[in-house]
Amino acid sequence: MNNEVYGTEILPFDKPLTSRQRKYFVEYLSLESLKYCFGDNYSDFFVDDKPDIQDRNGLVGIEVTEAISMGDAQIEGEYVRYRIKNEKKSKERSKAIIEARGGRLDELSLSYPVKNGEIEKRLFQETLEKKMEKIEVYREKGFRKIGLIIYYAEPPIPFKLTDIKLWIDEVMKRYDDLYDNLFFLYPYAMIKYDINVQDIQITVIGKEQYNILQYNARKSLEKK
């Protein structure tokens, strides 16, 4: 599917995602990205619940979460309300709330408050810390390998792979039981950190291909 076809096919998705739908969309996008980046290794995986992505043998489970600040989540929620409202005063009120929280809204796009590298690092580490307790839960369920995908909806401020490895290691050193693999997904790349062998790699996803992955994820969500 090229960009022209993508642009045409995406038009049926005229309704914004609710917070619950967005959760599932991120899970489907994560699975699509795993299959694209690592091929046959994830061909028999599917979206489920607790953990969010599983293999059909019930041996490998992957938790999925989104790195988003409370402020950005509030802006996102207000943007959904803005999109579904028809009354002018209601839309103006939602726009005012978004702008008061540091967002910016025009007819074509929504932007979030400006961040720096330190803010992104803190958000990433806080997101990881919140998911550390899931490891024990899933091991008790019988999963032999447990992974975590952290999704970030916008291209992050440029960093080195050694930086992201350090961010993860700073959190992991405080725990005894660790994830086997940790993934960082964002436009337009996916990073995989194999914690057992201390190997970190990045797979670049072209913009056109990333659009296709998003489209496929949305189609899967519509079928849910």
C-alpha angles and dihedrals in degrees: 000000000000126000093264093055091042090054091052096044095047091061094086088065093080096143122080119239118259116226090261093048091048090057090056092042090056090050093051091045090051092052092047089051093049091052092047096046100038104023118194093015088078102026094113097045123110140183114264135138133276093034103028098217123033141170118241093250093059092236102109124048130180125197116211125205138162124234102223130141121235090247093053091046089054090050090049091050092049090049090057089053090048091053096050097043119094101181112095097222091050091051091048090051092051090048090051091051092050092050093045088057092052100265127125126218133189134158094279108031151018122223130190132221114290115265134195131213094265092053091050092048092051092047092050093049094045090051091051093048092054091057100047093092090061092073095072092044093055095043088055087054089059102257109149097195124036127190137181128213117200111196123202115190098212135045106272125230106279114275140165123253087241088059095055090045089054092049090054095043091051089060098037095054089070093061135065099206113055139186114262093221132015122196129195112200123189139138110316110001146038123220121203121197114192098202096189093062097025093237122146124187137170128218115198117221114201118233094247092049092047089054089054092050090052091048092050091048092052091048090052090050092051089055094050 
